Amino acid sequence: VLDLSQEALSDFMPGIESEDLAIYSIVDSLAANIPAVKRVKFLVQGQQAQTLDGHIDLTGSFAPEPSLIAQTH
């Protein structure tokens, strides 16, 4: 479980692509650096959040998807 502060979202670039990239950048970075991480659940200020910026459903958890990040380079 990753609990983000509201401040962490203040400079978030709007749009589905940036939201998707932000989520999977975090998930993939955690999984790559902490092998025990298999899925990541996001909270904001300790509470369940619906989305980061209105696009991607955060009510579930996310498995790493390194191929999504590789496509942006």
mmCIF file of the N, C-alpha and C atoms, coordinates in Angstrom:
data_MODEL
# 
_entry.id   MODEL 
# 
loop_
_atom_site.group_PDB 
_atom_site.id 
_atom_site.type_symbol 
_atom_site.label_atom_id 
_atom_site.label_alt_id 
_atom_site.label_comp_id 
_atom_site.label_asym_id 
_atom_site.label_entity_id 
_atom_site.label_seq_id 
_atom_site.pdbx_PDB_ins_code 
_atom_site.Cartn_x 
_atom_site.Cartn_y 
_atom_site.Cartn_z 
_atom_site.occupancy 
_atom_site.B_iso_or_equiv 
_atom_site.pdbx_formal_charge 
_atom_site.auth_seq_id 
_atom_site.auth_comp_id 
_atom_site.auth_asym_id 
_atom_site.auth_atom_id 
_atom_site.pdbx_PDB_model_num 
ATOM 1   N N  . VAL A 1 1  ? 0.858   -1.180 0.000   1.00 0.00 ? 1  VAL A N  1 
ATOM 2   C CA . VAL A 1 1  ? 0.000   0.000  0.000   1.00 0.00 ? 1  VAL A CA 1 
ATOM 3   C C  . VAL A 1 1  ? 0.895   1.231  0.000   1.00 0.00 ? 1  VAL A C  1 
ATOM 4   N N  . LEU A 1 2  ? 0.616   2.142  -0.903  1.00 0.00 ? 2  LEU A N  1 
ATOM 5   C CA . LEU A 1 2  ? 1.351   3.399  -1.001  1.00 0.00 ? 2  LEU A CA 1 
ATOM 6   C C  . LEU A 1 2  ? 0.384   4.530  -0.687  1.00 0.00 ? 2  LEU A C  1 
ATOM 7   N N  . ASP A 1 3  ? 0.712   5.291  0.334   1.00 0.00 ? 3  ASP A N  1 
ATOM 8   C CA . ASP A 1 3  ? -0.140  6.398  0.769   1.00 0.00 ? 3  ASP A CA 1 
ATOM 9   C C  . ASP A 1 3  ? 0.497   7.712  0.316   1.00 0.00 ? 3  ASP A C  1 
ATOM 10  N N  . LEU A 1 4  ? -0.106  8.360  -0.666  1.00 0.00 ? 4  LEU A N  1 
ATOM 11  C CA . LEU A 1 4  ? 0.397   9.627  -1.191  1.00 0.00 ? 4  LEU A CA 1 
ATOM 12  C C  . LEU A 1 4  ? -0.222  10.792 -0.426  1.00 0.00 ? 4  LEU A C  1 
ATOM 13  N N  . SER A 1 5  ? 0.541   11.852 -0.288  1.00 0.00 ? 5  SER A N  1 
ATOM 14  C CA . SER A 1 5  ? -0.017  13.073 0.295   1.00 0.00 ? 5  SER A CA 1 
ATOM 15  C C  . SER A 1 5  ? -0.754  13.841 -0.795  1.00 0.00 ? 5  SER A C  1 
ATOM 16  N N  . GLN A 1 6  ? -1.633  14.718 -0.398  1.00 0.00 ? 6  GLN A N  1 
ATOM 17  C CA . GLN A 1 6  ? -2.334  15.561 -1.367  1.00 0.00 ? 6  GLN A CA 1 
ATOM 18  C C  . GLN A 1 6  ? -1.330  16.441 -2.110  1.00 0.00 ? 6  GLN A C  1 
ATOM 19  N N  . GLU A 1 7  ? -0.267  16.844 -1.432  1.00 0.00 ? 7  GLU A N  1 
ATOM 20  C CA . GLU A 1 7  ? 0.761   17.677 -2.055  1.00 0.00 ? 7  GLU A CA 1 
ATOM 21  C C  . GLU A 1 7  ? 1.466   16.951 -3.194  1.00 0.00 ? 7  GLU A C  1 
ATOM 22  N N  . ALA A 1 8  ? 1.576   15.631 -3.086  1.00 0.00 ? 8  ALA A N  1 
ATOM 23  C CA . ALA A 1 8  ? 2.226   14.849 -4.143  1.00 0.00 ? 8  ALA A CA 1 
ATOM 24  C C  . ALA A 1 8  ? 1.458   14.945 -5.454  1.00 0.00 ? 8  ALA A C  1 
ATOM 25  N N  . LEU A 1 9  ? 0.189   15.270 -5.382  1.00 0.00 ? 9  LEU A N  1 
ATOM 26  C CA . LEU A 1 9  ? -0.644  15.360 -6.580  1.00 0.00 ? 9  LEU A CA 1 
ATOM 27  C C  . LEU A 1 9  ? -0.809  16.780 -7.092  1.00 0.00 ? 9  LEU A C  1 
ATOM 28  N N  . SER A 1 10 ? -0.256  17.754 -6.393  1.00 0.00 ? 10 SER A N  1 
ATOM 29  C CA . SER A 1 10 ? -0.496  19.148 -6.753  1.00 0.00 ? 10 SER A CA 1 
ATOM 30  C C  . SER A 1 10 ? 0.103   19.555 -8.098  1.00 0.00 ? 10 SER A C  1 
ATOM 31  N N  . ASP A 1 11 ? 1.203   18.953 -8.502  1.00 0.00 ? 11 ASP A N  1 
ATOM 32  C CA . ASP A 1 11 ? 1.831   19.294 -9.781  1.00 0.00 ? 11 ASP A CA 1 
ATOM 33  C C  . ASP A 1 11 ? 1.596   18.230 -10.842 1.00 0.00 ? 11 ASP A C  1 
ATOM 34  N N  . PHE A 1 12 ? 0.565   17.443 -10.650 1.00 0.00 ? 12 PHE A N  1 
ATOM 35  C CA . PHE A 1 12 ? 0.278   16.346 -11.554 1.00 0.00 ? 12 PHE A CA 1 
ATOM 36  C C  . PHE A 1 12 ? -0.179  16.877 -12.908 1.00 0.00 ? 12 PHE A C  1 
ATOM 37  N N  . MET A 1 13 ? 0.438   16.389 -13.987 1.00 0.00 ? 13 MET A N  1 
ATOM 38  C CA . MET A 1 13 ? 0.033   16.806 -15.330 1.00 0.00 ? 13 MET A CA 1 
ATOM 39  C C  . MET A 1 13 ? -1.296  16.147 -15.668 1.00 0.00 ? 13 MET A C  1 
ATOM 40  N N  . PRO A 1 14 ? -2.271  16.900 -16.143 1.00 0.00 ? 14 PRO A N  1 
ATOM 41  C CA . PRO A 1 14 ? -3.581  16.317 -16.448 1.00 0.00 ? 14 PRO A CA 1 
ATOM 42  C C  . PRO A 1 14 ? -3.539  15.401 -17.668 1.00 0.00 ? 14 PRO A C  1 
ATOM 43  N N  . GLY A 1 15 ? -4.458  14.461 -17.711 1.00 0.00 ? 15 GLY A N  1 
ATOM 44  C CA . GLY A 1 15 ? -4.592  13.579 -18.866 1.00 0.00 ? 15 GLY A CA 1 
ATOM 45  C C  . GLY A 1 15 ? -4.407  12.119 -18.518 1.00 0.00 ? 15 GLY A C  1 
ATOM 46  N N  . ILE A 1 16 ? -5.051  11.273 -19.315 1.00 0.00 ? 16 ILE A N  1 
ATOM 47  C CA . ILE A 1 16 ? -5.012  9.838  -19.057 1.00 0.00 ? 16 ILE A CA 1 
ATOM 48  C C  . ILE A 1 16 ? -3.611  9.267  -19.249 1.00 0.00 ? 16 ILE A C  1 
ATOM 49  N N  . GLU A 1 17 ? -2.876  9.739  -20.245 1.00 0.00 ? 17 GLU A N  1 
ATOM 50  C CA . GLU A 1 17 ? -1.535  9.209  -20.486 1.00 0.00 ? 17 GLU A CA 1 
ATOM 51  C C  . GLU A 1 17 ? -0.590  9.525  -19.339 1.00 0.00 ? 17 GLU A C  1 
ATOM 52  N N  . SER A 1 18 ? -0.630  10.751 -18.838 1.00 0.00 ? 18 SER A N  1 
ATOM 53  C CA . SER A 1 18 ? 0.268   11.103 -17.739 1.00 0.00 ? 18 SER A CA 1 
ATOM 54  C C  . SER A 1 18 ? -0.141  10.386 -16.456 1.00 0.00 ? 18 SER A C  1 
ATOM 55  N N  . GLU A 1 19 ? -1.434  10.173 -16.256 1.00 0.00 ? 19 GLU A N  1 
ATOM 56  C CA . GLU A 1 19 ? -1.902  9.444  -15.079 1.00 0.00 ? 19 GLU A CA 1 
ATOM 57  C C  . GLU A 1 19 ? -1.448  7.979  -15.153 1.00 0.00 ? 19 GLU A C  1 
ATOM 58  N N  . ASP A 1 20 ? -1.601  7.364  -16.298 1.00 0.00 ? 20 ASP A N  1 
ATOM 59  C CA . ASP A 1 20 ? -1.171  5.983  -16.509 1.00 0.00 ? 20 ASP A CA 1 
ATOM 60  C C  . ASP A 1 20 ? 0.340   5.854  -16.312 1.00 0.00 ? 20 ASP A C  1 
ATOM 61  N N  . LEU A 1 21 ? 1.082   6.772  -16.880 1.00 0.00 ? 21 LEU A N  1 
ATOM 62  C CA . LEU A 1 21 ? 2.538   6.752  -16.748 1.00 0.00 ? 21 LEU A CA 1 
ATOM 63  C C  . LEU A 1 21 ? 2.959   6.943  -15.297 1.00 0.00 ? 21 LEU A C  1 
ATOM 64  N N  . ALA A 1 22 ? 2.325   7.852  -14.589 1.00 0.00 ? 22 ALA A N  1 
ATOM 65  C CA . ALA A 1 22 ? 2.658   8.087  -13.185 1.00 0.00 ? 22 ALA A CA 1 
ATOM 66  C C  . ALA A 1 22 ? 2.406   6.835  -12.345 1.00 0.00 ? 22 ALA A C  1 
ATOM 67  N N  . ILE A 1 23 ? 1.243   6.227  -12.527 1.00 0.00 ? 23 ILE A N  1 
ATOM 68  C CA . ILE A 1 23 ? 0.901   5.031  -11.760 1.00 0.00 ? 23 ILE A CA 1 
ATOM 69  C C  . ILE A 1 23 ? 1.906   3.916  -12.016 1.00 0.00 ? 23 ILE A C  1 
ATOM 70  N N  . TYR A 1 24 ? 2.152   3.615  -13.282 1.00 0.00 ? 24 TYR A N  1 
ATOM 71  C CA . TYR A 1 24 ? 3.033   2.485  -13.585 1.00 0.00 ? 24 TYR A CA 1 
ATOM 72  C C  . TYR A 1 24 ? 4.500   2.808  -13.358 1.00 0.00 ? 24 TYR A C  1 
ATOM 73  N N  . SER A 1 25 ? 4.889   4.065  -13.401 1.00 0.00 ? 25 SER A N  1 
ATOM 74  C CA . SER A 1 25 ? 6.259   4.424  -13.027 1.00 0.00 ? 25 SER A CA 1 
ATOM 75  C C  . SER A 1 25 ? 6.492   4.099  -11.558 1.00 0.00 ? 25 SER A C  1 
ATOM 76  N N  . ILE A 1 26 ? 5.519   4.436  -10.726 1.00 0.00 ? 26 ILE A N  1 
ATOM 77  C CA . ILE A 1 26 ? 5.619   4.158  -9.295  1.00 0.00 ? 26 ILE A CA 1 
ATOM 78  C C  . ILE A 1 26 ? 5.585   2.649  -9.041  1.00 0.00 ? 26 ILE A C  1 
ATOM 79  N N  . VAL A 1 27 ? 4.603   1.975  -9.608  1.00 0.00 ? 27 VAL A N  1 
ATOM 80  C CA . VAL A 1 27 ? 4.450   0.530  -9.390  1.00 0.00 ? 27 VAL A CA 1 
ATOM 81  C C  . VAL A 1 27 ? 5.689   -0.220 -9.866  1.00 0.00 ? 27 VAL A C  1 
ATOM 82  N N  . ASP A 1 28 ? 6.148   0.076  -11.075 1.00 0.00 ? 28 ASP A N  1 
ATOM 83  C CA . ASP A 1 28 ? 7.301   -0.632 -11.631 1.00 0.00 ? 28 ASP A CA 1 
ATOM 84  C C  . ASP A 1 28 ? 8.584   -0.314 -10.875 1.00 0.00 ? 28 ASP A C  1 
ATOM 85  N N  . SER A 1 29 ? 8.739   0.922  -10.413 1.00 0.00 ? 29 SER A N  1 
ATOM 86  C CA . SER A 1 29 ? 9.934   1.285  -9.634  1.00 0.00 ? 29 SER A CA 1 
ATOM 87  C C  . SER A 1 29 ? 9.961   0.541  -8.304  1.00 0.00 ? 29 SER A C  1 
ATOM 88  N N  . LEU A 1 30 ? 8.820   0.486  -7.635  1.00 0.00 ? 30 LEU A N  1 
ATOM 89  C CA . LEU A 1 30 ? 8.757   -0.251 -6.372  1.00 0.00 ? 30 LEU A CA 1 
ATOM 90  C C  . LEU A 1 30 ? 9.064   -1.731 -6.581  1.00 0.00 ? 30 LEU A C  1 
ATOM 91  N N  . ALA A 1 31 ? 8.454   -2.338 -7.589  1.00 0.00 ? 31 ALA A N  1 
ATOM 92  C CA . ALA A 1 31 ? 8.654   -3.765 -7.848  1.00 0.00 ? 31 ALA A CA 1 
ATOM 93  C C  . ALA A 1 31 ? 10.094  -4.074 -8.269  1.00 0.00 ? 31 ALA A C  1 
ATOM 94  N N  . ALA A 1 32 ? 10.706  -3.183 -9.031  1.00 0.00 ? 32 ALA A N  1 
ATOM 95  C CA . ALA A 1 32 ? 12.080  -3.410 -9.477  1.00 0.00 ? 32 ALA A CA 1 
ATOM 96  C C  . ALA A 1 32 ? 13.078  -3.295 -8.328  1.00 0.00 ? 32 ALA A C  1 
ATOM 97  N N  . ASN A 1 33 ? 12.774  -2.447 -7.363  1.00 0.00 ? 33 ASN A N  1 
ATOM 98  C CA . ASN A 1 33 ? 13.709  -2.211 -6.266  1.00 0.00 ? 33 ASN A CA 1 
ATOM 99  C C  . ASN A 1 33 ? 13.407  -3.005 -5.005  1.00 0.00 ? 33 ASN A C  1 
ATOM 100 N N  . ILE A 1 34 ? 12.187  -3.509 -4.892  1.00 0.00 ? 34 ILE A N  1 
ATOM 101 C CA . ILE A 1 34 ? 11.794  -4.317 -3.736  1.00 0.00 ? 34 ILE A CA 1 
ATOM 102 C C  . ILE A 1 34 ? 11.117  -5.574 -4.299  1.00 0.00 ? 34 ILE A C  1 
ATOM 103 N N  . PRO A 1 35 ? 11.880  -6.625 -4.503  1.00 0.00 ? 35 PRO A N  1 
ATOM 104 C CA . PRO A 1 35 ? 11.344  -7.826 -5.159  1.00 0.00 ? 35 PRO A CA 1 
ATOM 105 C C  . PRO A 1 35 ? 10.085  -8.411 -4.507  1.00 0.00 ? 35 PRO A C  1 
ATOM 106 N N  . ALA A 1 36 ? 9.873   -8.183 -3.240  1.00 0.00 ? 36 ALA A N  1 
ATOM 107 C CA . ALA A 1 36 ? 8.674   -8.707 -2.567  1.00 0.00 ? 36 ALA A CA 1 
ATOM 108 C C  . ALA A 1 36 ? 7.401   -7.990 -3.010  1.00 0.00 ? 36 ALA A C  1 
ATOM 109 N N  . VAL A 1 37 ? 7.522   -6.843 -3.659  1.00 0.00 ? 37 VAL A N  1 
ATOM 110 C CA . VAL A 1 37 ? 6.342   -6.095 -4.119  1.00 0.00 ? 37 VAL A CA 1 
ATOM 111 C C  . VAL A 1 37 ? 5.783   -6.766 -5.369  1.00 0.00 ? 37 VAL A C  1 
ATOM 112 N N  . LYS A 1 38 ? 4.554   -7.239 -5.259  1.00 0.00 ? 38 LYS A N  1 
ATOM 113 C CA . LYS A 1 38 ? 3.875   -7.894 -6.388  1.00 0.00 ? 38 LYS A CA 1 
ATOM 114 C C  . LYS A 1 38 ? 2.705   -7.068 -6.903  1.00 0.00 ? 38 LYS A C  1 
ATOM 115 N N  . ARG A 1 39 ? 2.119   -6.259 -6.046  1.00 0.00 ? 39 ARG A N  1 
ATOM 116 C CA . ARG A 1 39 ? 0.997   -5.393 -6.409  1.00 0.00 ? 39 ARG A CA 1 
ATOM 117 C C  . ARG A 1 39 ? 1.079   -4.147 -5.546  1.00 0.00 ? 39 ARG A C  1 
ATOM 118 N N  . VAL A 1 40 ? 0.537   -3.044 -6.042  1.00 0.00 ? 40 VAL A N  1 
ATOM 119 C CA . VAL A 1 40 ? 0.547   -1.788 -5.297  1.00 0.00 ? 40 VAL A CA 1 
ATOM 120 C C  . VAL A 1 40 ? -0.874  -1.235 -5.240  1.00 0.00 ? 40 VAL A C  1 
ATOM 121 N N  . LYS A 1 41 ? -1.280  -0.850 -4.059  1.00 0.00 ? 41 LYS A N  1 
ATOM 122 C CA . LYS A 1 41 ? -2.575  -0.210 -3.809  1.00 0.00 ? 41 LYS A CA 1 
ATOM 123 C C  . LYS A 1 41 ? -2.292  1.236  -3.432  1.00 0.00 ? 41 LYS A C  1 
ATOM 124 N N  . PHE A 1 42 ? -2.998  2.175  -4.045  1.00 0.00 ? 42 PHE A N  1 
ATOM 125 C CA . PHE A 1 42 ? -2.786  3.597  -3.791  1.00 0.00 ? 42 PHE A CA 1 
ATOM 126 C C  . PHE A 1 42 ? -3.843  4.154  -2.839  1.00 0.00 ? 42 PHE A C  1 
ATOM 127 N N  . LEU A 1 43 ? -3.388  4.963  -1.898  1.00 0.00 ? 43 LEU A N  1 
ATOM 128 C CA . LEU A 1 43 ? -4.257  5.766  -1.045  1.00 0.00 ? 43 LEU A CA 1 
ATOM 129 C C  . LEU A 1 43 ? -3.809  7.213  -1.188  1.00 0.00 ? 43 LEU A C  1 
ATOM 130 N N  . VAL A 1 44 ? -4.673  8.145  -0.876  1.00 0.00 ? 44 VAL A N  1 
ATOM 131 C CA . VAL A 1 44 ? -4.318  9.560  -0.827  1.00 0.00 ? 44 VAL A CA 1 
ATOM 132 C C  . VAL A 1 44 ? -4.751  10.071 0.544   1.00 0.00 ? 44 VAL A C  1 
ATOM 133 N N  . GLN A 1 45 ? -3.787  10.587 1.294   1.00 0.00 ? 45 GLN A N  1 
ATOM 134 C CA . GLN A 1 45 ? -4.045  11.070 2.650   1.00 0.00 ? 45 GLN A CA 1 
ATOM 135 C C  . GLN A 1 45 ? -4.670  9.972  3.523   1.00 0.00 ? 45 GLN A C  1 
ATOM 136 N N  . GLY A 1 46 ? -4.229  8.725  3.316   1.00 0.00 ? 46 GLY A N  1 
ATOM 137 C CA . GLY A 1 46 ? -4.719  7.617  4.117   1.00 0.00 ? 46 GLY A CA 1 
ATOM 138 C C  . GLY A 1 46 ? -6.096  7.107  3.743   1.00 0.00 ? 46 GLY A C  1 
ATOM 139 N N  . GLN A 1 47 ? -6.668  7.641  2.685   1.00 0.00 ? 47 GLN A N  1 
ATOM 140 C CA . GLN A 1 47 ? -8.023  7.277  2.276   1.00 0.00 ? 47 GLN A CA 1 
ATOM 141 C C  . GLN A 1 47 ? -8.024  6.656  0.879   1.00 0.00 ? 47 GLN A C  1 
ATOM 142 N N  . GLN A 1 48 ? -8.996  5.789  0.656   1.00 0.00 ? 48 GLN A N  1 
ATOM 143 C CA . GLN A 1 48 ? -9.195  5.233  -0.677  1.00 0.00 ? 48 GLN A CA 1 
ATOM 144 C C  . GLN A 1 48 ? -9.477  6.375  -1.649  1.00 0.00 ? 48 GLN A C  1 
ATOM 145 N N  . ALA A 1 49 ? -8.762  6.412  -2.755  1.00 0.00 ? 49 ALA A N  1 
ATOM 146 C CA . ALA A 1 49 ? -8.989  7.437  -3.780  1.00 0.00 ? 49 ALA A CA 1 
ATOM 147 C C  . ALA A 1 49 ? -9.596  6.768  -5.008  1.00 0.00 ? 49 ALA A C  1 
ATOM 148 N N  . GLN A 1 50 ? -10.487 7.458  -5.665  1.00 0.00 ? 50 GLN A N  1 
ATOM 149 C CA . GLN A 1 50 ? -11.084 6.929  -6.893  1.00 0.00 ? 50 GLN A CA 1 
ATOM 150 C C  . GLN A 1 50 ? -10.093 6.981  -8.049  1.00 0.00 ? 50 GLN A C  1 
ATOM 151 N N  . THR A 1 51 ? -9.401  8.124  -8.190  1.00 0.00 ? 51 THR A N  1 
ATOM 152 C CA . THR A 1 51 ? -8.417  8.319  -9.256  1.00 0.00 ? 51 THR A CA 1 
ATOM 153 C C  . THR A 1 51 ? -7.361  9.301  -8.779  1.00 0.00 ? 51 THR A C  1 
ATOM 154 N N  . LEU A 1 52 ? -6.281  9.423  -9.555  1.00 0.00 ? 52 LEU A N  1 
ATOM 155 C CA . LEU A 1 52 ? -5.302  10.483 -9.295  1.00 0.00 ? 52 LEU A CA 1 
ATOM 156 C C  . LEU A 1 52 ? -5.766  11.788 -9.905  1.00 0.00 ? 52 LEU A C  1 
ATOM 157 N N  . ASP A 1 53 ? -6.315  11.692 -11.126 1.00 0.00 ? 53 ASP A N  1 
ATOM 158 C CA . ASP A 1 53 ? -6.724  12.903 -11.843 1.00 0.00 ? 53 ASP A CA 1 
ATOM 159 C C  . ASP A 1 53 ? -7.994  12.681 -12.663 1.00 0.00 ? 53 ASP A C  1 
ATOM 160 N N  . GLY A 1 54 ? -8.817  11.710 -12.242 1.00 0.00 ? 54 GLY A N  1 
ATOM 161 C CA . GLY A 1 54 ? -10.102 11.519 -12.904 1.00 0.00 ? 54 GLY A CA 1 
ATOM 162 C C  . GLY A 1 54 ? -10.146 10.505 -14.023 1.00 0.00 ? 54 GLY A C  1 
ATOM 163 N N  . HIS A 1 55 ? -9.075  9.739  -14.235 1.00 0.00 ? 55 HIS A N  1 
ATOM 164 C CA . HIS A 1 55 ? -9.063  8.832  -15.376 1.00 0.00 ? 55 HIS A CA 1 
ATOM 165 C C  . HIS A 1 55 ? -8.936  7.362  -14.994 1.00 0.00 ? 55 HIS A C  1 
ATOM 166 N N  . ILE A 1 56 ? -7.929  7.002  -14.243 1.00 0.00 ? 56 ILE A N  1 
ATOM 167 C CA . ILE A 1 56 ? -7.638  5.601  -13.949 1.00 0.00 ? 56 ILE A CA 1 
ATOM 168 C C  . ILE A 1 56 ? -8.224  5.206  -12.597 1.00 0.00 ? 56 ILE A C  1 
ATOM 169 N N  . ASP A 1 57 ? -8.965  4.120  -12.576 1.00 0.00 ? 57 ASP A N  1 
ATOM 170 C CA . ASP A 1 57 ? -9.622  3.627  -11.369 1.00 0.00 ? 57 ASP A CA 1 
ATOM 171 C C  . ASP A 1 57 ? -8.580  3.116  -10.379 1.00 0.00 ? 57 ASP A C  1 
ATOM 172 N N  . LEU A 1 58 ? -8.494  3.744  -9.221  1.00 0.00 ? 58 LEU A N  1 
ATOM 173 C CA . LEU A 1 58 ? -7.524  3.355  -8.198  1.00 0.00 ? 58 LEU A CA 1 
ATOM 174 C C  . LEU A 1 58 ? -8.125  2.469  -7.111  1.00 0.00 ? 58 LEU A C  1 
ATOM 175 N N  . THR A 1 59 ? -9.340  2.008  -7.291  1.00 0.00 ? 59 THR A N  1 
ATOM 176 C CA . THR A 1 59 ? -9.969  1.231  -6.229  1.00 0.00 ? 59 THR A CA 1 
ATOM 177 C C  . THR A 1 59 ? -9.407  -0.183 -6.118  1.00 0.00 ? 59 THR A C  1 
ATOM 178 N N  . GLY A 1 60 ? -8.687  -0.636 -7.110  1.00 0.00 ? 60 GLY A N  1 
ATOM 179 C CA . GLY A 1 60 ? -8.030  -1.935 -7.065  1.00 0.00 ? 60 GLY A CA 1 
ATOM 180 C C  . GLY A 1 60 ? -6.547  -1.768 -6.801  1.00 0.00 ? 60 GLY A C  1 
ATOM 181 N N  . SER A 1 61 ? -5.788  -2.797 -7.094  1.00 0.00 ? 61 SER A N  1 
ATOM 182 C CA . SER A 1 61 ? -4.337  -2.716 -6.962  1.00 0.00 ? 61 SER A CA 1 
ATOM 183 C C  . SER A 1 61 ? -3.714  -2.936 -8.340  1.00 0.00 ? 61 SER A C  1 
ATOM 184 N N  . PHE A 1 62 ? -2.446  -2.597 -8.455  1.00 0.00 ? 62 PHE A N  1 
ATOM 185 C CA . PHE A 1 62 ? -1.756  -2.628 -9.742  1.00 0.00 ? 62 PHE A CA 1 
ATOM 186 C C  . PHE A 1 62 ? -0.547  -3.546 -9.684  1.00 0.00 ? 62 PHE A C  1 
ATOM 187 N N  . ALA A 1 63 ? -0.444  -4.436 -10.660 1.00 0.00 ? 63 ALA A N  1 
ATOM 188 C CA . ALA A 1 63 ? 0.728   -5.289 -10.813 1.00 0.00 ? 63 ALA A CA 1 
ATOM 189 C C  . ALA A 1 63 ? 1.718   -4.567 -11.718 1.00 0.00 ? 63 ALA A C  1 
ATOM 190 N N  . PRO A 1 64 ? 3.004   -4.842 -11.569 1.00 0.00 ? 64 PRO A N  1 
ATOM 191 C CA . PRO A 1 64 ? 3.992   -4.200 -12.445 1.00 0.00 ? 64 PRO A CA 1 
ATOM 192 C C  . PRO A 1 64 ? 3.729   -4.511 -13.919 1.00 0.00 ? 64 PRO A C  1 
ATOM 193 N N  . GLU A 1 65 ? 3.989   -3.531 -14.752 1.00 0.00 ? 65 GLU A N  1 
ATOM 194 C CA . GLU A 1 65 ? 3.858   -3.659 -16.208 1.00 0.00 ? 65 GLU A CA 1 
ATOM 195 C C  . GLU A 1 65 ? 5.042   -2.931 -16.860 1.00 0.00 ? 65 GLU A C  1 
ATOM 196 N N  . PRO A 1 66 ? 6.248   -3.497 -16.770 1.00 0.00 ? 66 PRO A N  1 
ATOM 197 C CA . PRO A 1 66 ? 7.424   -2.809 -17.319 1.00 0.00 ? 66 PRO A CA 1 
ATOM 198 C C  . PRO A 1 66 ? 7.308   -2.446 -18.794 1.00 0.00 ? 66 PRO A C  1 
ATOM 199 N N  . SER A 1 67 ? 6.543   -3.186 -19.554 1.00 0.00 ? 67 SER A N  1 
ATOM 200 C CA . SER A 1 67 ? 6.409   -2.903 -20.983 1.00 0.00 ? 67 SER A CA 1 
ATOM 201 C C  . SER A 1 67 ? 5.724   -1.568 -21.237 1.00 0.00 ? 67 SER A C  1 
ATOM 202 N N  . LEU A 1 68 ? 4.850   -1.113 -20.337 1.00 0.00 ? 68 LEU A N  1 
ATOM 203 C CA . LEU A 1 68 ? 4.193   0.181  -20.512 1.00 0.00 ? 68 LEU A CA 1 
ATOM 204 C C  . LEU A 1 68 ? 5.180   1.327  -20.424 1.00 0.00 ? 68 LEU A C  1 
ATOM 205 N N  . ILE A 1 69 ? 6.132   1.221  -19.518 1.00 0.00 ? 69 ILE A N  1 
ATOM 206 C CA . ILE A 1 69 ? 7.134   2.274  -19.355 1.00 0.00 ? 69 ILE A CA 1 
ATOM 207 C C  . ILE A 1 69 ? 8.106   2.224  -20.535 1.00 0.00 ? 69 ILE A C  1 
ATOM 208 N N  . ALA A 1 70 ? 8.491   1.054  -20.956 1.00 0.00 ? 70 ALA A N  1 
ATOM 209 C CA . ALA A 1 70 ? 9.442   0.906  -22.068 1.00 0.00 ? 70 ALA A CA 1 
ATOM 210 C C  . ALA A 1 70 ? 8.892   1.507  -23.359 1.00 0.00 ? 70 ALA A C  1 
ATOM 211 N N  . GLN A 1 71 ? 7.571   1.513  -23.540 1.00 0.00 ? 71 GLN A N  1 
ATOM 212 C CA . GLN A 1 71 ? 6.969   2.050  -24.761 1.00 0.00 ? 71 GLN A CA 1 
ATOM 213 C C  . GLN A 1 71 ? 7.102   3.567  -24.867 1.00 0.00 ? 71 GLN A C  1 
ATOM 214 N N  . THR A 1 72 ? 7.323   4.242  -23.753 1.00 0.00 ? 72 THR A N  1 
ATOM 215 C CA . THR A 1 72 ? 7.394   5.696  -23.788 1.00 0.00 ? 72 THR A CA 1 
ATOM 216 C C  . THR A 1 72 ? 8.786   6.208  -24.141 1.00 0.00 ? 72 THR A C  1 
ATOM 217 N N  . HIS A 1 73 ? 9.757   5.339  -24.231 1.00 0.00 ? 73 HIS A N  1 
ATOM 218 C CA . HIS A 1 73 ? 11.140  5.761  -24.525 1.00 0.00 ? 73 HIS A CA 1 
ATOM 219 C C  . HIS A 1 73 ? 11.520  5.471  -25.941 1.00 0.00 ? 73 HIS A C  1 
# 
